[in-house]
């Protein structure tokens, strides 16, 4: 069997990383994993009548309506964004040529504390996608995207609720599809990196603590509320909480130790 080759985004002027380029990656699976695991994405755009750029926190998911059986973590995909029918971004995305946007995803994995303030850093992972946003008008594609969005938030939730959405819900909700033109990722792992002028100063190294404080999201205990009468959360909720907490904690520690396994092509600075 031939070895598997990961897809990469081509380097272009817009997505080429120039500063600390050794920390960058154009590896599609790595970038898609970063975007897919981010709870919130930040979408930037500039309208023709704007005096400056606009940035919005939004829910988004990578998926392929043309090939729904494909894995969005390893295959070319579109980025679907949840919006409202009369929202400004949705209105601008109705242009047949699409609205140019950039979408950012960021994870902070640790605080890197060095001998001097100027050498402090973060262990982090980030990705930026560039493309054009289009207003989805096809009802089947829109329903497909809505299911993918819900399943990204909580796997198993779509089937665990009242679905499909009714006509009023479908009419008030907008789905935008970003056709991706390019992307890149960047990140850091490992411990502090201080200058020799400081590491050779005995008084300093014996006075200042250095190291990494791992940082990760901790999902809390579910709290029953609302009109639902079921007291115990379903198994898929418990499974998601346990898996998320376990993976996040392990990832932060691995990153601090320079044992990053998911952010390919990235080295410590």
C-alpha atoms as one frame of an Amber mdcrd trajectory, in Angstrom:
protein
   0.000   0.000   0.000   1.349   3.418  -0.942   2.076   5.773   1.976  -0.643
   8.299   2.700   0.205  11.851   1.667  -1.400  14.762   3.490  -2.852  17.562
   1.422  -1.362  21.023   1.857  -2.594  24.519   1.082  -0.383  26.204  -1.542
   1.665  29.185  -0.398   0.375  32.434  -1.799   0.945  36.070  -0.888  -2.066
  36.164   1.403  -1.405  33.048   3.496   2.408  32.847   3.531   3.848  33.143
   7.049   6.836  35.476   7.162   7.692  36.002  10.851   8.839  32.823  12.644
   8.051  30.917   9.475   9.513  27.768  11.034   6.497  27.745  13.348   4.062
  27.701  10.428   2.228  24.941   8.644   0.158  24.625   5.472  -0.833  21.046
   6.249  -4.571  20.690   5.553  -5.371  18.120   8.284  -3.545  20.186  10.906
  -5.298  23.414   9.942  -8.703  21.761   9.682  -8.288  20.131  13.101  -7.553
  23.520  14.650 -10.615  25.118  13.061 -12.905  22.184  13.803 -11.942  22.089
  17.491 -12.427  25.828  18.082 -15.680  26.706  19.865 -15.780  30.179  18.326
 -14.311  31.463  15.067 -13.590  35.114  14.325 -14.718  36.216  10.886 -13.278
  39.407   9.353 -14.482  41.286   6.296 -14.514  44.730   4.707 -17.598  45.959
   2.870 -17.301  48.490   0.045 -18.996  51.174   2.159 -16.991  50.492   5.334
 -14.348  52.835   6.730 -12.518  49.862   8.246 -12.677  46.101   8.783 -15.367
  44.314  10.791 -14.744  41.200  12.904 -17.445  38.927  14.326 -17.339  35.903
  16.662 -19.298  33.122  14.958 -20.034  29.410  15.046 -18.577  27.518  12.106
 -17.922  23.973  10.924 -15.939  22.383   8.114 -17.984  20.032   5.944 -18.558
  18.996   2.334 -22.120  18.946   1.026 -20.842  17.683  -2.328 -19.157  14.725
  -0.616 -20.793  14.243   2.799 -19.051  10.921   3.421 -15.595  12.541   3.265
 -13.682  13.388   6.427 -13.449  17.200   6.751 -10.263  16.807   8.803  -8.378
  15.260   5.900 -10.242  16.352   2.766 -10.970  19.654   0.994 -14.081  21.148
   2.569 -16.130  24.310   2.825 -16.586  26.287   6.014 -20.221  26.783   7.005
 -21.133  29.684   9.297 -24.281  30.121  11.358 -25.954  33.499  10.904 -29.299
  35.316  10.869 -31.214  36.076   7.674 -31.038  39.869   8.010 -27.565  40.037
   9.545 -25.175  42.344   7.718 -22.690  39.602   6.857 -25.513  37.458   5.493
 -26.791  40.336   3.387 -23.341  41.055   1.965 -22.847  37.362   1.222 -25.843
  37.405  -1.140 -23.603  39.012  -3.778 -23.248  36.358  -6.527 -19.471  36.856
  -6.566 -19.227  36.264  -2.814 -17.777  38.375  -0.005 -14.030  38.039   0.727
 -13.500  36.991   4.362 -10.759  35.730   6.629 -11.549  33.367   9.495  -9.307
  32.819  12.528  -9.195  30.027  15.107  -6.933  30.149  18.186  -6.129  27.813
  21.081  -3.899  28.843  24.005  -2.186  25.819  25.591   0.116  27.400  28.159
   1.699  30.475  29.692   5.462  30.446  29.130   7.200  32.306  31.973  10.827
  33.291  31.362  13.578  35.145  33.209  12.551  38.507  31.756   9.180  39.922
  30.663  10.325  40.341  27.051  11.018  36.606  26.773   7.600  35.511  28.027
   5.406  33.719  25.509   2.387  31.480  24.972   2.172  27.918  23.826  -0.584
  28.126  21.259  -2.102  26.872  18.028  -3.725  29.110  15.447  -5.103  28.930
  11.934  -6.420  31.465   9.429  -8.643  30.624   6.465  -9.146  32.895   3.460
 -12.075  32.613   1.090 -15.388  34.001  -0.107 -18.646  33.833   1.821 -21.815
  32.843  -0.039 -25.427  32.871   1.180 -26.753  29.291   1.043 -30.129  29.184
  -0.713 -30.472  25.453  -1.388 -32.717  24.055   1.372 -31.072  20.628   1.438
 -27.583  22.087   1.699 -28.772  24.487   4.401 -30.321  21.675   6.454 -27.156
  19.590   6.002 -25.012  22.477   7.246 -27.268  23.120  10.230 -26.948  19.505
  11.321 -23.153  19.670  10.984 -23.073  22.854  13.074 -25.106  21.274  15.864
 -23.051  18.082  15.782 -19.854  20.084  16.079 -21.118  21.721  19.267 -22.258
  18.418  20.777 -21.952  15.111  18.895 -25.257  13.255  19.071 -27.341  16.334
  19.846 -29.105  16.621  16.476 -30.822  13.252  16.888 -31.324  13.903  20.599
 -33.650  16.866  20.025 -36.758  17.857  18.039 -35.641  17.801  14.421 -35.772
  18.837  11.667 -36.251  22.591  12.240 -39.689  23.902  11.277 -40.337  26.347
   8.436 -40.144  29.467  10.616 -36.801  28.372  12.070 -35.399  27.660   8.621
 -36.533  31.044   7.298 -35.039  33.064  10.170 -31.709  31.241  10.188 -29.045
  31.902   7.583 -26.188  29.608   6.644 -23.136  31.020   4.899 -20.678  28.874
   2.982 -17.074  29.998   2.774 -15.348  28.517  -0.262 -11.738  28.287   0.885
  -9.023  29.821  -1.303  -6.120  29.261   1.089  -5.086  28.806   4.703  -2.135
  28.550   7.059  -1.463  27.629  10.666   1.059  28.582  13.300   1.943  27.505
  16.812   4.458  27.148  19.609   5.360  24.382  22.064   7.994  23.844  24.739
   9.477  25.827  27.597  11.093  29.237  28.028  13.868  30.407  25.726  16.023
  33.054  27.386  19.037  34.999  26.123  22.491  33.902  27.243  23.048  37.277
  28.918  20.291  36.289  31.347  20.895  32.549  31.676  24.520  33.248  32.694
  23.503  35.699  35.412  23.637  33.603  38.585  21.668  36.047  40.726  18.841
  36.075  38.172  18.504  32.339  37.612  18.439  31.727  41.389  15.810  34.407
  41.990  13.283  34.013  39.164  11.040  30.970  38.661  10.709  29.867  35.039
   8.478  27.295  33.432   5.147  26.664  31.758   1.669  26.904  33.253  -0.493
  24.529  31.164  -3.762  26.149  30.134  -6.868  24.372  28.895 -10.652  24.515
  28.965 -12.331  22.424  31.654 -15.927  21.402  30.921 -18.088  21.515  34.034
 -20.862  19.344  35.437 -24.140  19.543  33.442 -26.893  21.520  35.193 -30.457
  20.532  34.333 -32.684  23.525  33.546 -35.304  24.759  31.094 -38.567  22.998
  30.221 -37.126  19.519  29.697 -38.240  16.996  32.338 -35.293  14.595  31.927
 -33.067  14.914  34.995 -30.004  12.942  33.945 -27.973  14.085  30.911 -27.763
  11.524  28.082 -24.730   9.302  27.690 -23.405  11.240  24.695 -23.141  14.386
  26.839 -21.150  12.567  29.526 -18.907  10.957  26.926 -18.197  14.297  25.270
 -17.376  15.969  28.598 -15.012  13.196  29.706 -13.241  12.986  26.365 -12.925
  16.757  26.006 -11.485  17.264  29.481  -9.068  14.354  29.162  -7.764  15.405
  25.753  -7.468  19.099  26.650  -5.498  18.474  29.836  -3.140  15.994  28.166
  -2.618  18.311  25.198  -1.628  21.256  27.398   0.947  19.178  29.281   2.354
  17.662  26.077   2.688  21.149  24.635   4.551  22.362  27.726   6.969  19.444
  27.444   7.504  20.068  23.750   5.749  16.800  22.924   3.234  18.309  20.510
   1.716  15.586  18.353  -1.051  17.382  16.453   0.540  20.603  15.236   2.762
  19.273  12.472   5.791  21.167  11.212   5.881  23.440  14.270   8.980  23.933
  16.419   9.601  25.854  19.619  10.855  29.394  19.208
